[in-house]
């Protein structure tokens, strides 16, 4: 069970390291081309949630994030023994939530830098914590679907 927290700490470490590198080495708004017309590193700040919604509502984000972190830890302790995939998913969500919480707490904004274009669409700039959150949620969704399917199969027997 302790490995869940090691994975979450690894996500937090990589997230904070990459954000520190961006802040230390790039000016705000600076863009570095990695793959032309597809992938850039762009120094950006976000004082809201995804896509800049609820901009500047730090107290709200502190409360919501602490509740989410508490819920994830509870869920890990109560249901984490069920599946290695569920533990991994929860570790990613926990690490991502804490990574962005650290930014909000100490910077009053989140450092974003991964800038991807899909055709002509400029996807909102994001970071490692955001990626971990998305991967974790997708894994939880897939785990839930597969778990429900398996329960239905075992009930038919």
Secondary structure, DSSP 8 states (H G I E B T S, - for coil): -HHHHHHHHHHHHHHHHHHHHHHHHS-TT-EEEEETTTEEEEEEEESSSGGGTTTT-HHHHHHHHHHHHHHHHHHHHHHGGG-HHHHHHHHHHHHHHHHHHHHHHHHSSEEEEEEEEETTEE---B-HHHHHHHHHHHHHHHHHHHHHHHHHHHHH-
